[in-house]
Amino acid sequence: MSDHNPIYHLKDAYFFEVPKAFWRHDWKTLDDVPQFLRDGRADVTDVAEFTHAMDGKILIPQPFATLDSLYEKKTGFAISKYMILEVVLAAILLLLFTRLARRLRTGAAPHGAFTNLFEAMILFVRDQIARPAIDSHDHGHEHGHEAHGRETPGPPSYADGHGAPALAGVGGPAVVVHHEAHDGDRFVPLLLTLFFFVLGCNLLGMVPWAGSPTASFSVTLALAGVTMLTVVVAGMLKFGFLGFFANQVPSMDLPLPLAILLKPMIFGIEMLGLCIKHLILAVRLLANMVAGHLVLLGIMGLISAAATYSMGMWATVTGISVVSCTLFSLLELFVAFLQAYIFTFLSALFIGAAVHQH
């Protein structure tokens, strides 16, 4: 019915957990208890034991699956806690950026903390991640100059030739900002989606009783799969189907017999490396998110361990643990932003490698 092993708090589950006082079950007979719970504890014949164990656990309805336990499905398509959290997060991001887009579309200067915060983050992803990682090395740099012989009244323009936000100037003579075409701008929408989705999933881990979807390997693997699919599709669109695979082998001036021997081996290694580096992209995000949660659980577990000793020992350990968890939670907050940045930057690097000749 329930498991007190702290590791289960990191797993995806088919229930939401809240304080027991907020959610009480009122099962009267064993027939009211879900079948999978009774199957898991056939030795329990007292409905009160089921009720006590499940208080505070809100079971997620499963119209398309049958469960084997609170953490494992038996058959069908099961709706898990992380799935619901991801859908809620996607809806929140959709509402936030729809509102932001409406404000920026007017071309007026940004007002308020909300618009300035998100515009700064968007420009950071575009200018510090997408363009440096994906643009070719011989790319021109954007430049600006003051318009000669005229002044443009009214608010400055915030849209360049590609529709990306770009502050042209505030007050005084109009400043016309010219932008070179950037290869990375085509992938900014995808990278923004990855960055804010990963960041949101990471931050959900800081919300009590919610959990971080990025602590699930299936989630991080799916995110890495999106990056790999983009790499393959973008490379094929640039070089063609066969050209993409040919581009995986670096250009080498080799004698024909040696090329026949080495190039197939290099091609195999490169294709294996293509899969491995995206798998590592998923694993590193998972490992970094799980590691922090495990440390927090370990520190809090010291309180329970100290409860078997004297009151003085328990009070001392509790005080140290609470302070330690508070400080470590601040570190976790930093890690949430850092890992979102690293995941997005590595994705941009992989895409950049796919759309340029080796």
N, C-alpha and C positions, 0 to 999 in steps of 0.2 A: 504493500500500500504506500509506504513512504520509506525513504532511505535517508539516514542521517549522515551518510558519507559526504563530506564537503564537495567532492569532485562532481557529484550529481547536480550541484548548483551551477556548474559550468556547461552542462549538457542542454541540448534542446529538449523541450518537454511538451507534453500535450495538456498542460494546465498552466494557469497563472497563479502565483502564490502571493497572498496578501496577509496582513496580520489576522490572526484567528478571530478577533473580535469583529472584524468587518465582514466575514463570510462564514456562516455556520450552516452545516448541513442538518436537515431535519428528517433523516431517514428513519422510518418507523419499523420496517421489517427488512429482512435480507433481500426480499424481492425488489426493494427500492434501490439497492446498491447495484451499480453497473456490473455487468457480468464479468468483465475482465478483471475487476478487483476481487470478486469472489473466487474466480479461477486461480488467481495468484496466491490467495490465502484460503485454501479450502478447509484448513484446520480451524478457522475462526467462525464461530457460530453465533456470536453476540454482535448484534447490529451496532451497539454502542461503541464497540471497539473500532469499527469502520468509521463511524461518525466522528469520533475523537481524532482519529488519524488523518481524516480528510478535511477537517475544519481549517479554513484559510486557503484551501486549494480550489480554484475555480476551473472546473473541467471544461475543455474546449469541445463543443459539439463536433462529432465526426460523422457526417452524413455519407461520406464516401469511403470509410475505412472501419476496420475493427482493430482495437488496440490489444496488445499483449501485456503492457504495463503502462505506467505513467510516462515512460521514456522510450518505449519501443512499440512499433506497430506490428500487427499480425498480417493483415492484408489490406489492399486498397491504397487510396491516396489520402494520407492523414494530414490534417491541418495542425501545424505546430505553433508554439509560441513565437518562435523567430519569424515564421512566415507572416503572422499577423503584425508583428512589430515592423517588419520591412515594408508591408503595405501601408501602414500608418505613416512611416517615415517618408515613403514616396509621395503620399498625399500631402504631407506637410511641405516637402520641398516644392511640389507643384504649385501649391498656393503661394508660398513665399516668393518664388521666382516669377510667377505670373504677375504678382503685385510689383515686383522690382522692374520687370520688363516694361510694364505700363508707365512707370515713372521715367525710366531712361529713354523711352521712345519719344517723349516730348522734346528732348534735346535741352531741357532746362538744367541748370546747375543742381547737383544733388543736395537735398535738404534732409536733415535728421540723421540720427545715429544708424538707423536701419539701412538706409540707402548707401550711406558712406561706407559702412562696414562691409556690406556685401559687394559693392563696386570695387573696393580695395582688394578683396579676396579674389574676385573675378579677374581683375587686371594682373594680380600676382600669378594666377594659374596661366594666363595667356603669355605674359611677358617674361616670367621667370621659370616656367616649366615647358609650355608647348613650343614656343619659338626657339629657345636655346637648344632644346633636345631634338627637334624635328627639322628645323630649317637647315639648309645646306650651309657649309662653312663659308662659301663665297657669296653668301646672301648680303645684299645691301642693307644698310641701317636706315631706319626711319629718321626723317629730319624735318625741321620746321623753319619757316622764315616769315618775317613780318610782311604783310601785304603792302605793296607799294601803291601810293596814289589814292588809297581809299581806306575808309574805316567802316566796319560793319556794325551798325547799332544792334542793340538787343543782346540776349544771352549768347554765350559762346556755344559753338557746335560740339556735340559729344559723339558724333558718329564719323568714323573714317569711311573710306571707300568700301570696306568690307562689312560695315555694320557693327564693328566692335567699338566699345566706348573708348573715347580718347579726348581728354581735356585739352582744349585748344588755347584757352587763356581766360583770365577773369579781369575785366576792365581794361581800359586803355585801348590802343590800336588792336585791331583784329589780328590774331596769329593763325595763319593757315598751316596746318600740320599735314605734311605729305607722308604717305606710308608706302613702302615697297610691298609687293605681294609676298606674303609669308606662307610657306608650306604648312607651318604648324597651325595656322588659323583654321584650317579645315577640320582639325581634330579638337579644337577648343570645346565645342559642345559636349563631346564624349568625355574629355578629361575633366570638365567641370562636373559632369554627372558622377563620374567615378569618385572625384575628390569629396564632394558633398555627401554622397551616399555612404562612402566608407567612414567619413567623419561622423555622420549622424549615427551609424551603427556603433561606432566606438563610444560615442557619448551616451548612448542608451545604456551602456554598461555601468555608467555612473548613477543611473536612476534606480532608486531602491525598488526591489522586486521586479525589475524589468529584465535585464540581461542584455549582453552584447551579442548581436547576431554574428559578428566577425569572430566570435569565439567558437564558431562551428565551422568545421572543415568544408562542409558542403557549400556554405556561403562564400568563403574565400576562394574555393575552387571555381565556383561559378563566376566570380568577379575576374579571376585570372583567365577563365575561359573567354570572357568578353574581350579581354585584351588580346589574347591569342587569335581569336577570330578576326579582330580588327587588323592585326599584323598580317595575316594571310590574305584577307580581302584587299587591303590597301596595297600590299605588294603586288598582287595579281593585277589590280587595276593599273598600276604604274608600269609594270614590266610584262604583263601578259601571264597566262597560266604557266607555260613552260619557262618563261623568263624569270618568274619568281623563284622557281627551284634552281635555275641556273645561277641566279644571283647569290644563292647561299654559299657557293664555292668562290673564295677570293680569287681575283685575277692573278695568275702566276704564269710566268714565261718558262714553261717546262718542255723538255724534249718529248715527243709524242709517246714513246714507250713508257717514260716515267709518268706522263700525264694520265695515260690509260690505267696505270697502277694506282696512282695516288689520289686522283680526283674522285673516283667513286668512294674511296675510304673517307676522304674529307667531307664529301656530300653526306654520307651516312652519319658521321660525327656531328656535322652541323645540324642535321634534321633532328638527331637525338638531343642535341643541345637546345634546339628551339623548344622542344617539349619540356625538357628539364628546367629551363630557366623560368618558364611560366608556372610549372609546378612549384618551384621554389618561391615564386612570387606569392602563391597562395599560402604556402607553409610558413613563410616568415611573418606574414600578417597574423596568421592564426597563432603562432608561437608567442609573438610579442603581446597579443591581447590576453591569451590564456595565462602567461607567466605572471602578469601583474595581478590578475584575479586570484591566482593560487597563493601569491605572497600575502595578499589581504586576508584570504581565508585562513592561512597559517597563523598570522598574527592574532586574529580574532579567536582562533582555536586555543590559544594560550590562556584565554580567560576561563574557558571551560575546564582546562587541565588544572589551573590554579585553584578552582573551586573545591577540590578535594583536600586542599591544605588549609592552613589557618586563615582567619579573616584578614589579618594583616598582609599575608602573602597575596591573597586574592585581590585586595584593594590596590596593592602596589602594582601587580601585574596588569590589572584592569586599567589603571591610570596610564601606565606606559603604553599599553596596547592601543588605547583610544587615541593618544597623541600620535603614535606611530602610524596608525591607520589614516589619520587626518593628513599628516604630511605625505604619506605615500599616495593618498587619493589625489593630492595636488600634482604629484609626479605623474599619476595615471592620466590626469587631464591634459598634461603636456604631451604625453605619449600618444593620446588619442589624435591630437592634431599632427604630431610628427609622423605617425604611421600612415595617416591619410595622405600627407605630402609625399612620403617615400613611395607609397604604392602608386600614386599618380605620376610621379617623376619617372619611376622605372617603367611604367606603361608607356610614357612618352618616349623614353629611350628606345624601347623595343620597336615601337612604331617608326621612329626615325631611322632605325637600322634597316627596316623593311622597305622603306620608300626611297632609299638612296643606294647607288651602285657601290658594291663593296670594293 
